[in-house]
Amino acid sequence: MANKSKIILGIDPGTLVMGYGLIQVQGKNASLIKMDVLKLSNRKDHYERLQLIHSCINELILLHKPDCCAIEAPFFGKNVQSMLKLGRAQGVAIATAMQAGLTVAEYSPKKVKQSITGNGNADKEQVWQMLQHILTFSERPDFLDATDALAVAVCHHFQESSPLAGLPKAKGWEQFLQQHPHRIVSK
């Protein structure tokens, strides 16, 4: 299982610029396949942009055959209309991946930054520079939304390769004690 190759599609959803990144994982090593953005004209109807998101993700899936998809959760802003549009874009991306049979994992922007840089408040430049180091590439994309999407894919890889991955999650002390009776010390 450790030598099985896996492709992860990372998506940074957006209503004007959607970033995407693909990595190949071999054991614990990850390498860059592709990163780019889909630029969505603000002159286009919102529904037409959603169709373009669907088409782009569908093409990426058909071309690269990823095993799973990781997507960045939208951060909560003050503009409700923008949040609704971003949520729709994310929903289309998730539905497209799931329709293709991919599992989908969602990560908050803070979790992604923490996973890549060790700092949940890192800026886009810091994330890009760490990704260059992790995946050994030199190019700088025109839009850092591409590296944001790549960061989501790498974050997912790190979460899956963690020694704690796959362990049942205890919900509260009662469940923890049920799962670990040897930890109980009696007087």
C-alpha positions in Angstrom: 0.0 0.0 0.0 2.9 2.4 0.8 4.1 2.1 -2.8 0.7 2.7 -4.5 0.6 5.8 -6.6 -2.2 8.2 -6.0 -3.3 11.5 -7.7 -5.0 14.2 -5.6 -6.9 17.1 -7.2 -6.9 20.3 -5.1 -9.4 23.1 -5.7 -9.5 26.7 -4.5 -13.1 27.6 -5.5 -13.8 31.1 -6.8 -16.4 32.9 -8.8 -13.9 34.9 -10.9 -10.8 32.8 -10.5 -10.8 29.1 -9.6 -7.4 27.6 -8.8 -6.6 23.9 -9.3 -3.6 21.8 -8.6 -2.8 18.1 -9.1 -0.1 16.1 -7.3 1.0 12.6 -7.6 1.8 10.8 -4.3 4.1 7.8 -4.3 4.5 6.4 -0.8 5.1 9.5 1.3 6.6 11.6 -1.6 4.5 14.1 -3.5 5.3 15.6 -6.9 3.6 18.4 -8.9 1.6 17.3 -11.9 -0.1 20.6 -12.8 -1.3 23.8 -11.3 -3.3 26.6 -13.0 -6.5 28.7 -12.8 -9.7 28.9 -14.6 -10.4 32.6 -15.2 -14.1 33.4 -15.2 -15.1 36.6 -16.8 -17.2 38.9 -14.6 -19.2 39.7 -17.7 -20.5 36.2 -17.9 -23.8 35.2 -16.2 -23.2 33.6 -12.8 -24.9 30.3 -14.0 -22.6 30.3 -17.1 -19.6 30.5 -14.8 -20.9 27.6 -12.7 -21.1 25.6 -16.0 -17.5 26.5 -16.8 -16.4 25.3 -13.4 -18.2 22.0 -13.9 -16.6 21.6 -17.4 -13.1 22.4 -16.2 -13.2 20.0 -13.3 -14.8 17.3 -15.4 -12.0 17.7 -18.0 -9.3 17.6 -15.3 -10.8 14.4 -13.9 -11.0 12.7 -17.3 -7.5 13.8 -18.3 -5.6 13.1 -15.0 -7.8 10.5 -13.3 -7.4 11.6 -9.7 -8.1 9.3 -6.9 -9.6 11.9 -4.7 -10.4 15.6 -4.4 -9.6 18.2 -1.7 -11.3 21.5 -1.7 -10.8 24.7 0.4 -13.8 25.7 2.5 -15.0 29.2 1.9 -14.1 31.7 4.6 -16.9 33.7 6.0 -17.0 37.3 4.8 -19.3 40.2 5.3 -20.9 40.2 1.8 -23.7 37.7 1.9 -24.2 37.7 -1.9 -20.5 36.9 -2.5 -20.7 34.1 0.1 -23.7 32.6 -1.7 -22.0 32.7 -5.0 -18.8 31.2 -3.6 -20.8 28.5 -2.0 -22.5 27.7 -5.3 -19.1 27.5 -7.0 -17.8 25.2 -4.3 -21.0 23.1 -4.5 -20.6 22.6 -8.2 -16.9 21.6 -7.8 -17.9 19.1 -5.1 -20.8 17.6 -7.0 -18.7 17.2 -10.2 -16.0 15.4 -8.3 -18.5 13.2 -6.5 -20.3 12.4 -9.7 -17.0 11.1 -11.1 -16.8 8.8 -8.1 -14.1 10.7 -6.1 -14.1 11.1 -2.4 -14.0 14.8 -1.4 -12.3 16.3 1.7 -12.8 19.9 2.7 -10.2 22.0 4.6 -10.4 25.5 6.1 -8.0 28.1 4.7 -6.3 28.2 8.2 -5.9 24.4 8.3 -4.3 24.5 4.8 -1.9 27.2 5.7 -1.0 25.6 9.0 -0.3 22.3 7.2 1.9 23.8 4.6 3.8 26.5 6.5 3.3 25.7 10.2 1.5 29.1 10.5 -2.3 29.3 10.1 -2.0 33.0 9.3 0.6 32.7 6.6 0.1 34.8 3.5 -0.1 33.5 -0.1 3.6 34.3 -0.8 4.7 32.1 2.2 2.4 29.3 1.1 3.8 29.5 -2.5 7.4 29.5 -1.2 6.9 26.4 1.0 5.2 24.6 -1.8 8.2 25.3 -4.0 10.4 23.6 -1.4 8.0 20.7 -0.7 7.3 19.8 -4.4 10.6 21.2 -5.9 9.3 23.5 -8.6 10.5 26.9 -9.6 7.7 28.6 -11.5 5.5 31.3 -10.0 2.0 31.3 -11.4 0.3 34.5 -12.5 -2.4 33.9 -10.0 -1.6 32.5 -6.5 -5.0 30.9 -6.5 -3.2 28.1 -8.4 -0.8 27.6 -5.5 -3.6 27.8 -3.0 -5.3 24.9 -4.7 -2.0 23.0 -4.8 -1.7 23.7 -1.1 -5.1 22.1 -0.5 -4.0 18.9 -2.3 -0.7 18.8 -0.3 -2.6 19.4 2.9 -4.9 16.4 2.1 -1.8 14.3 1.4 -0.3 15.3 4.8 -3.6 14.5 6.6 -3.8 11.1 4.9 -0.2 10.2 5.6 -0.3 11.3 9.3 0.3 8.5 11.8 -3.1 9.4 13.3 -5.0 9.0 10.0 -7.5 6.2 10.1 -7.7 6.0 13.9 -11.2 6.2 15.3 -11.9 9.6 16.7 -13.0 9.6 20.3 -15.9 11.8 21.1 -15.6 13.0 24.7 -14.0 11.3 27.7 -16.6 8.6 28.0 -16.0 7.2 24.5 -12.2 7.7 25.0 -12.3 5.6 28.2 -14.4 2.9 26.4 -11.8 2.7 23.6 -8.9 2.7 26.1 -9.8 0.8 29.2 -6.2 0.1 30.0 -5.8 3.8 30.7 -8.1 3.7 33.7 -6.3 3.8 37.0 -8.3 2.7 40.0 -7.4 3.6 43.6 
